[in-house]
Amino acid sequence: MASNKNALIRYKTIDYCLRNNFKKWTLDDLIEACSDALYEYEGKDVNVSKRTIQLDLQLMRSDKLGYNAPIEVYERRFYRYAEPNYSITNIPVTENDVKIMNDAIQLLRQFKDFSLFKEMNGVLQRLEDSVYSSQKNKKSIIHLDKNEQLKGLEFIDPIYAAIQQKKVLKITYQSFSAHKASDMIVHPQLLKEFNNRWFLLCLNKNKIYTLALDRMYNIITIEDLEYTDKNINGDLYYKDVVGVTVSNARAQRIQFWIDKKNAPYVITKPFHPSQRIIKYTDDGVIFNILVQINYELERRILGFGDSIEVLKPEKFRNRIYGKLHQAIKNYKTEKHQ
């Protein structure tokens, strides 16, 4: 990992520590916290010296990084922020920063007609909104759905780099059904985002696995193993599914009815690109999709409650009926109260 990346992790760790007013932080405590953070990221011991942390504190106090952090020493040995609500993540953007970012956005907009940038418009709008809201007394116009508790996002960069550089990874992973974490040697192929979660499509012992990043505990790059590239095209691989669970089963034509109130929502936000309207009824709309039956499809259908009815195939209709029947039984008993 580049040294500047190490430094950013240390700054972030020191900031996290100093924002915790329930503990008194000595220099040794900060060294230990930074060492632990770097070990968690790299999977190996990183020597963080006393001099390094002292220089970090000095830099954070200065204007060189734009932090001007109000770090003070009290009782001759403990460190804290003089302003309890301070954080380096709350640094205001200067007028010059705003100008530079606006110039960058306008430069990107010049490429909007190229096919590579066709999907950039939404990104640029969000960037413009972030720049706009960073200015004093300006509130954000766009509100994005964020999951602040989402784990595993720190693994996106190293996984992306491994795929790009064709490197094998050792991942410490624990599925929801496993009793404890274990190591897997994988050949990473593709990163996939679905429903605010990130997943890695990878090869392990000649089998394809989908691993959730929020179930990963550690990642180590293995330099001396030859990488196997399956040349997976994400658009083709996920063509027949809703979500991320792909099987060897063939895609089936799923026919379902949506009531009149919710039909416009499903028309404007289809379950799947294969979705077609079969016919309009007096009380709703009948749709078709051609997909594999998987967990995510079930969740999507069950999420519509009494607004949806699966019509075909009969086996899948009975499966959804069984889950709804069990749900009714759950509400008729008081065993969890």
One Martini backbone bead per residue (centre of mass of N, CA, C, O) as a GRO file, in nm:
protein
  337
    1MET     BB    1   0.098   0.034   0.020
    2ALA     BB    2   0.080   0.348   0.013
    3SER     BB    3   0.187   0.597   0.221
    4ASN     BB    4  -0.061   0.790   0.186
    5LYS     BB    5  -0.264   0.575   0.281
    6ASN     BB    6  -0.153   0.538   0.561
    7ALA     BB    7  -0.192   0.830   0.651
    8LEU     BB    8  -0.502   0.841   0.621
    9ILE     BB    9  -0.557   0.621   0.831
   10ARG     BB   10  -0.425   0.769   1.067
   11TYR     BB   11  -0.596   1.026   1.067
   12LYS     BB   12  -0.868   0.880   1.103
   13THR     BB   13  -0.791   0.739   1.371
   14ILE     BB   14  -0.724   0.986   1.538
   15ASP     BB   15  -0.997   1.119   1.504
   16TYR     BB   16  -1.162   0.891   1.636
   17CYS     BB   17  -1.027   0.909   1.912
   18LEU     BB   18  -1.066   1.225   1.977
   19ARG     BB   19  -1.390   1.192   1.967
   20ASN     BB   20  -1.340   1.021   2.225
   21ASN     BB   21  -1.428   1.142   2.552
   22PHE     BB   22  -1.413   0.860   2.734
   23LYS     BB   23  -1.104   0.884   2.668
   24LYS     BB   24  -0.764   0.879   2.740
   25TRP     BB   25  -0.505   0.994   2.517
   26THR     BB   26  -0.217   0.865   2.436
   27LEU     BB   27   0.045   0.813   2.236
   28ASP     BB   28   0.036   0.503   2.265
   29ASP     BB   29  -0.263   0.472   2.189
   30LEU     BB   30  -0.235   0.587   1.900
   31ILE     BB   31  -0.031   0.383   1.799
   32GLU     BB   32  -0.207   0.131   1.845
   33ALA     BB   33  -0.452   0.216   1.671
   34CYS     BB   34  -0.291   0.246   1.403
   35SER     BB   35  -0.179  -0.040   1.393
   36ASP     BB   36  -0.455  -0.184   1.387
   37ALA     BB   37  -0.566  -0.048   1.129
   38LEU     BB   38  -0.337  -0.146   0.939
   39TYR     BB   39  -0.372  -0.447   0.992
   40GLU     BB   40  -0.668  -0.467   0.898
   41TYR     BB   41  -0.599  -0.374   0.603
   42GLU     BB   42  -0.325  -0.561   0.537
   43GLY     BB   43  -0.258  -0.823   0.732
   44LYS     BB   44  -0.011  -0.671   0.874
   45ASP     BB   45   0.253  -0.558   1.028
   46VAL     BB   46   0.295  -0.210   1.127
   47ASN     BB   47   0.538   0.027   1.179
   48VAL     BB   48   0.462   0.264   1.435
   49SER     BB   49   0.595   0.547   1.526
   50LYS     BB   50   0.631   0.808   1.734
   51ARG     BB   51   0.719   1.013   1.517
   52THR     BB   52   0.483   0.975   1.324
   53ILE     BB   53   0.252   1.072   1.515
   54GLN     BB   54   0.372   1.349   1.576
   55LEU     BB   55   0.358   1.444   1.278
   56ASP     BB   56   0.056   1.404   1.242
   57LEU     BB   57  -0.033   1.609   1.459
   58GLN     BB   58   0.110   1.848   1.328
   59LEU     BB   59  -0.038   1.838   1.055
   60MET     BB   60  -0.330   1.857   1.168
   61ARG     BB   61  -0.280   2.143   1.294
   62SER     BB   62  -0.229   2.244   1.029
   63ASP     BB   63  -0.267   2.382   0.686
   64LYS     BB   64  -0.163   2.164   0.481
   65LEU     BB   65  -0.449   1.985   0.499
   66GLY     BB   66  -0.687   2.182   0.618
   67TYR     BB   67  -0.757   2.125   0.928
   68ASN     BB   68  -0.680   2.276   1.196
   69ALA     BB   69  -0.652   2.107   1.448
   70PRO     BB   70  -0.762   2.120   1.802
   71ILE     BB   71  -0.496   2.002   1.941
   72GLU     BB   72  -0.445   1.894   2.280
   73VAL     BB   73  -0.265   1.909   2.586
   74TYR     BB   74  -0.333   1.726   2.889
   75GLU     BB   75  -0.181   1.652   3.174
   76ARG     BB   76   0.097   1.617   2.986
   77ARG     BB   77  -0.034   1.330   2.808
   78PHE     BB   78  -0.304   1.416   2.676
   79TYR     BB   79  -0.538   1.387   2.405
   80ARG     BB   80  -0.742   1.645   2.231
   81TYR     BB   81  -1.020   1.824   2.155
   82ALA     BB   82  -1.110   2.150   2.217
   83GLU     BB   83  -1.341   2.069   2.017
   84PRO     BB   84  -1.580   1.832   2.057
   85ASN     BB   85  -1.711   1.858   1.740
   86TYR     BB   86  -1.462   1.784   1.602
   87SER     BB   87  -1.363   1.705   1.250
   88ILE     BB   88  -1.204   1.622   0.955
   89THR     BB   89  -1.492   1.561   0.809
   90ASN     BB   90  -1.586   1.889   0.867
   91ILE     BB   91  -1.448   2.039   0.651
   92PRO     BB   92  -1.456   2.321   0.496
   93VAL     BB   93  -1.511   2.456   0.190
   94THR     BB   94  -1.359   2.648  -0.018
   95GLU     BB   95  -1.381   2.865  -0.272
   96ASN     BB   96  -1.153   2.732  -0.434
   97ASP     BB   97  -1.263   2.446  -0.424
   98VAL     BB   98  -1.528   2.506  -0.569
   99LYS     BB   99  -1.403   2.605  -0.832
  100ILE     BB  100  -1.247   2.348  -0.905
  101MET     BB  101  -1.495   2.154  -0.904
  102ASN     BB  102  -1.659   2.306  -1.116
  103ASP     BB  103  -1.450   2.281  -1.343
  104ALA     BB  104  -1.451   1.969  -1.347
  105ILE     BB  105  -1.750   1.932  -1.415
  106GLN     BB  106  -1.747   2.089  -1.684
  107LEU     BB  107  -1.540   1.907  -1.820
  108LEU     BB  108  -1.712   1.645  -1.807
  109ARG     BB  109  -1.960   1.759  -1.972
  110GLN     BB  110  -1.813   1.751  -2.256
  111PHE     BB  111  -1.852   1.410  -2.252
  112LYS     BB  112  -2.168   1.330  -2.254
  113ASP     BB  113  -2.188   1.210  -2.568
  114PHE     BB  114  -2.030   0.981  -2.490
  115SER     BB  115  -2.076   0.653  -2.425
  116LEU     BB  116  -1.898   0.638  -2.162
  117PHE     BB  117  -2.088   0.902  -2.041
  118LYS     BB  118  -2.401   0.841  -2.032
  119GLU     BB  119  -2.402   0.777  -1.696
  120MET     BB  120  -2.296   1.069  -1.568
  121ASN     BB  121  -2.523   1.272  -1.499
  122GLY     BB  122  -2.596   1.182  -1.209
  123VAL     BB  123  -2.315   1.223  -1.093
  124LEU     BB  124  -2.285   1.526  -1.160
  125GLN     BB  125  -2.527   1.619  -0.996
  126ARG     BB  126  -2.415   1.521  -0.721
  127LEU     BB  127  -2.162   1.691  -0.730
  128GLU     BB  128  -2.296   1.967  -0.749
  129ASP     BB  129  -2.452   1.936  -0.483
  130SER     BB  130  -2.207   1.905  -0.297
  131VAL     BB  131  -2.080   2.177  -0.364
  132TYR     BB  132  -2.323   2.354  -0.293
  133SER     BB  133  -2.357   2.245   0.014
  134SER     BB  134  -2.058   2.334   0.110
  135GLN     BB  135  -2.159   2.597   0.127
  136LYS     BB  136  -2.254   2.848   0.295
  137ASN     BB  137  -2.589   2.816   0.369
  138LYS     BB  138  -2.616   2.535   0.206
  139LYS     BB  139  -2.843   2.309   0.103
  140SER     BB  140  -2.930   2.016   0.008
  141ILE     BB  141  -3.113   1.882  -0.276
  142ILE     BB  142  -2.986   1.598  -0.251
  143HIS     BB  143  -3.095   1.273  -0.129
  144LEU     BB  144  -2.916   1.003  -0.017
  145ASP     BB  145  -2.899   0.672   0.032
  146LYS     BB  146  -2.767   0.569   0.352
  147ASN     BB  147  -2.535   0.332   0.517
  148GLU     BB  148  -2.354   0.379   0.803
  149GLN     BB  149  -2.334   0.050   0.890
  150LEU     BB  150  -2.174  -0.043   0.660
  151LYS     BB  151  -1.977  -0.307   0.577
  152GLY     BB  152  -1.668  -0.347   0.376
  153LEU     BB  153  -1.584  -0.085   0.209
  154GLU     BB  154  -1.265  -0.111   0.252
  155PHE     BB  155  -1.248  -0.351   0.019
  156ILE     BB  156  -1.288  -0.227  -0.261
  157ASP     BB  157  -1.005  -0.129  -0.342
  158PRO     BB  158  -0.840  -0.400  -0.321
  159ILE     BB  159  -1.027  -0.559  -0.513
  160TYR     BB  160  -1.007  -0.381  -0.759
  161ALA     BB  161  -0.698  -0.408  -0.786
  162ALA     BB  162  -0.693  -0.719  -0.818
  163ILE     BB  163  -0.857  -0.731  -1.079
  164GLN     BB  164  -0.679  -0.538  -1.246
  165GLN     BB  165  -0.397  -0.709  -1.163
  166LYS     BB  166  -0.441  -1.012  -1.128
  167LYS     BB  167  -0.507  -1.118  -0.820
  168VAL     BB  168  -0.476  -1.308  -0.547
  169LEU     BB  169  -0.689  -1.398  -0.262
  170LYS     BB  170  -0.716  -1.377   0.094
  171ILE     BB  171  -1.023  -1.456   0.264
  172THR     BB  172  -1.192  -1.364   0.549
  173TYR     BB  173  -1.490  -1.566   0.606
  174GLN     BB  174  -1.853  -1.527   0.707
  175SER     BB  175  -2.127  -1.667   0.696
  176PHE     BB  176  -2.443  -1.686   0.829
  177SER     BB  177  -2.410  -2.018   0.866
  178ALA     BB  178  -2.150  -1.985   1.006
  179HIS     BB  179  -1.964  -2.020   1.306
  180LYS     BB  180  -1.695  -1.935   1.147
  181ALA     BB  181  -1.421  -1.813   1.024
  182SER     BB  182  -1.253  -1.838   0.697
  183ASP     BB  183  -1.030  -1.925   0.452
  184MET     BB  184  -0.997  -1.792   0.110
  185ILE     BB  185  -0.901  -1.877  -0.217
  186VAL     BB  186  -0.920  -1.618  -0.465
  187HIS     BB  187  -1.055  -1.510  -0.791
  188PRO     BB  188  -1.126  -1.209  -0.880
  189GLN     BB  189  -1.389  -1.069  -1.109
  190LEU     BB  190  -1.639  -0.906  -0.953
  191LEU     BB  191  -1.823  -0.619  -0.880
  192LYS     BB  192  -2.135  -0.591  -0.680
  193GLU     BB  193  -2.436  -0.399  -0.667
  194PHE     BB  194  -2.712  -0.443  -0.416
  195ASN     BB  195  -2.913  -0.294  -0.212
  196ASN     BB  196  -2.662  -0.150  -0.055
  197ARG     BB  197  -2.468  -0.388  -0.148
  198TRP     BB  198  -2.163  -0.576  -0.159
  199PHE     BB  199  -2.003  -0.788  -0.412
  200LEU     BB  200  -1.815  -1.093  -0.485
  201LEU     BB  201  -1.696  -1.236  -0.773
  202CYS     BB  202  -1.558  -1.572  -0.757
  203LEU     BB  203  -1.283  -1.803  -0.754
  204ASN     BB  204  -1.312  -2.148  -0.607
  205LYS     BB  205  -1.221  -2.437  -0.699
  206ASN     BB  206  -1.381  -2.394  -0.984
  207LYS     BB  207  -1.585  -2.202  -0.833
  208ILE     BB  208  -1.858  -1.992  -0.806
  209TYR     BB  209  -1.874  -1.697  -0.597
  210THR     BB  210  -2.071  -1.504  -0.356
  211LEU     BB  211  -1.947  -1.226  -0.171
  212ALA     BB  212  -1.991  -1.043   0.107
  213LEU     BB  213  -1.834  -0.768   0.233
  214ASP     BB  214  -1.983  -0.775   0.529
  215ARG     BB  215  -1.829  -1.082   0.574
  216MET     BB  216  -1.556  -0.955   0.592
  217TYR     BB  217  -1.223  -0.939   0.771
  218ASN     BB  218  -0.999  -1.010   0.543
  219ILE     BB  219  -0.716  -0.906   0.321
  220ILE     BB  220  -0.484  -1.086   0.100
  221THR     BB  221  -0.222  -1.074  -0.110
  222ILE     BB  222  -0.112  -1.314  -0.357
  223GLU     BB  223   0.181  -1.330  -0.547
  224ASP     BB  224   0.251  -1.665  -0.609
  225LEU     BB  225  -0.023  -1.684  -0.770
  226GLU     BB  226  -0.205  -1.779  -1.029
  227TYR     BB  227  -0.431  -1.623  -1.229
  228THR     BB  228  -0.786  -1.657  -1.297
  229ASP     BB  229  -0.963  -1.572  -1.596
  230LYS     BB  230  -1.318  -1.573  -1.686
  231ASN     BB  231  -1.439  -1.338  -1.845
  232ILE     BB  232  -1.673  -1.174  -1.705
  233ASN     BB  233  -1.992  -1.062  -1.796
  234GLY     BB  234  -2.215  -0.892  -1.616
  235ASP     BB  235  -2.457  -0.861  -1.812
  236LEU     BB  236  -2.472  -1.171  -1.871
  237TYR     BB  237  -2.464  -1.305  -1.589
  238TYR     BB  238  -2.727  -1.110  -1.480
  239LYS     BB  239  -2.965  -1.130  -1.694
  240ASP     BB  240  -3.160  -1.367  -1.525
  241VAL     BB  241  -3.166  -1.167  -1.265
  242VAL     BB  242  -3.252  -1.081  -0.935
  243GLY     BB  243  -2.963  -0.961  -0.833
  244VAL     BB  244  -2.695  -1.216  -0.726
  245THR     BB  245  -2.835  -1.500  -0.767
  246VAL     BB  246  -2.674  -1.760  -0.943
  247SER     BB  247  -2.767  -2.030  -1.151
  248ASN     BB  248  -2.832  -2.327  -1.354
  249ALA     BB  249  -3.097  -2.238  -1.400
  250ARG     BB  250  -3.356  -2.166  -1.580
  251ALA     BB  251  -3.542  -1.945  -1.717
  252GLN     BB  252  -3.858  -1.805  -1.619
  253ARG     BB  253  -4.196  -1.741  -1.658
  254ILE     BB  254  -4.325  -1.472  -1.476
  255GLN     BB  255  -4.654  -1.426  -1.349
  256PHE     BB  256  -4.811  -1.108  -1.248
  257TRP     BB  257  -5.010  -0.921  -1.018
  258ILE     BB  258  -5.105  -0.571  -0.992
  259ASP     BB  259  -5.237  -0.332  -0.849
  260LYS     BB  260  -5.353  -0.021  -0.936
  261LYS     BB  261  -5.178   0.144  -0.730
  262ASN     BB  262  -4.883  -0.013  -0.801
  263ALA     BB  263  -4.837  -0.033  -1.111
  264PRO     BB  264  -4.683   0.235  -1.179
  265TYR     BB  265  -4.429   0.154  -1.021
  266VAL     BB  266  -4.362  -0.106  -1.193
  267ILE     BB  267  -4.343   0.037  -1.465
  268THR     BB  268  -4.110   0.249  -1.376
  269LYS     BB  269  -3.996  -0.010  -1.182
  270PRO     BB  270  -3.876  -0.279  -1.273
  271PHE     BB  271  -3.783  -0.595  -1.184
  272HIS     BB  272  -3.694  -0.634  -1.499
  273PRO     BB  273  -3.591  -0.598  -1.827
  274SER     BB  274  -3.812  -0.831  -1.923
  275GLN     BB  275  -4.050  -0.668  -1.869
  276ARG     BB  276  -4.409  -0.719  -1.933
  277ILE     BB  277  -4.718  -0.637  -2.057
  278ILE     BB  278  -5.011  -0.820  -2.090
  279LYS     BB  279  -5.251  -0.678  -1.905
  280TYR     BB  280  -5.539  -0.503  -1.836
  281THR     BB  281  -5.736  -0.461  -1.556
  282ASP     BB  282  -5.971  -0.349  -1.340
  283ASP     BB  283  -5.747  -0.397  -1.076
  284GLY     BB  284  -5.489  -0.401  -1.290
  285VAL     BB  285  -5.172  -0.571  -1.369
  286ILE     BB  286  -5.010  -0.787  -1.603
  287PHE     BB  287  -4.699  -0.960  -1.579
  288ASN     BB  288  -4.369  -1.029  -1.725
  289ILE     BB  289  -4.086  -1.247  -1.655
  290LEU     BB  290  -3.737  -1.355  -1.732
  291VAL     BB  291  -3.628  -1.576  -1.472
  292GLN     BB  292  -3.473  -1.670  -1.204
  293ILE     BB  293  -3.528  -1.836  -0.912
  294ASN     BB  294  -3.484  -1.640  -0.613
  295TYR     BB  295  -3.441  -1.471  -0.327
  296GLU     BB  296  -3.479  -1.179  -0.439
  297LEU     BB  297  -3.750  -1.229  -0.575
  298GLU     BB  298  -3.905  -1.306  -0.325
  299ARG     BB  299  -3.860  -1.040  -0.169
  300ARG     BB  300  -3.997  -0.857  -0.375
  301ILE     BB  301  -4.277  -0.990  -0.365
  302LEU     BB  302  -4.326  -0.985  -0.051
  303GLY     BB  303  -4.303  -0.664  -0.033
  304PHE     BB  304  -4.611  -0.630  -0.162
  305GLY     BB  305  -4.801  -0.823  -0.043
  306ASP     BB  306  -5.142  -0.749  -0.124
  307SER     BB  307  -5.047  -0.627  -0.429
  308ILE     BB  308  -4.981  -0.933  -0.506
  309GLU     BB  309  -4.984  -1.201  -0.772
  310VAL     BB  310  -4.900  -1.515  -0.846
  311LEU     BB  311  -4.966  -1.713  -1.141
  312LYS     BB  312  -4.676  -1.791  -1.270
  313PRO     BB  313  -4.584  -2.066  -1.177
  314GLU     BB  314  -4.728  -2.291  -0.966
  315LYS     BB  315  -4.485  -2.358  -0.785
  316PHE     BB  316  -4.421  -2.058  -0.711
  317ARG     BB  317  -4.698  -1.985  -0.605
  318ASN     BB  318  -4.692  -2.195  -0.369
  319ARG     BB  319  -4.441  -2.081  -0.230
  320ILE     BB  320  -4.559  -1.802  -0.161
  321TYR     BB  321  -4.805  -1.906  -0.012
  322GLY     BB  322  -4.649  -2.051   0.217
  323LYS     BB  323  -4.516  -1.791   0.333
  324LEU     BB  324  -4.782  -1.640   0.393
  325HIS     BB  325  -4.904  -1.855   0.576
  326GLN     BB  326  -4.675  -1.837   0.789
  327ALA     BB  327  -4.717  -1.538   0.853
  328ILE     BB  328  -5.000  -1.570   0.969
  329LYS     BB  329  -4.918  -1.765   1.199
  330ASN     BB  330  -4.731  -1.567   1.344
  331TYR     BB  331  -4.977  -1.363   1.414
  332LYS     BB  332  -5.150  -1.590   1.584
  333THR     BB  333  -4.913  -1.586   1.770
  334GLU     BB  334  -4.727  -1.533   2.109
  335LYS     BB  335  -4.417  -1.643   2.130
  336HIS     BB  336  -4.265  -1.334   2.101
  337GLN     BB  337  -4.409  -1.173   2.364
   0.00000   0.00000   0.00000
